[in-house]
Every structure is written in structure tokens, then in C-alpha cells.
Amino acid sequence: MGSPLKCNVVVNHHVELSEEEKKAAREAAIKKLQEEELAKLKKRQQAKRENNTEVQTQLTLF
């Protein structure tokens, strides 16, 4: 109800993953990384296209 508490939580156990779970987690991480990189590339390409159209419209005005 009052101000938020300032505290830390410590967990004292270690989770063992099976080889299948490790493999699945690795594949998921790789897939996520690939999607992020693809999104970056698309964003760069889109920005380049927008810049090119602005330059072209300015050139036609002269």
C-alpha cells in the first residue's frame, strides 16, 4: 500500500536440463536471433528506400 519495498530475491537451487531441452532452447535462441537480425535488415532497407524517395522528389523540384 505504501512505497515499494527495496529487496532482493535469491534462489538457491540449480535446474538440470536434459539434452533435448538444451537442444530445444539453443534452437529457439538461434531462431530468435535470426528473426531479430532479419528485422534489422528490413528496417535498414526500408529506411534506405525512404531516403531515396526523398532525394528523388527533391531532385524533380529543381
Helices and strands as residue ranges (DSSP letters): H 19-61
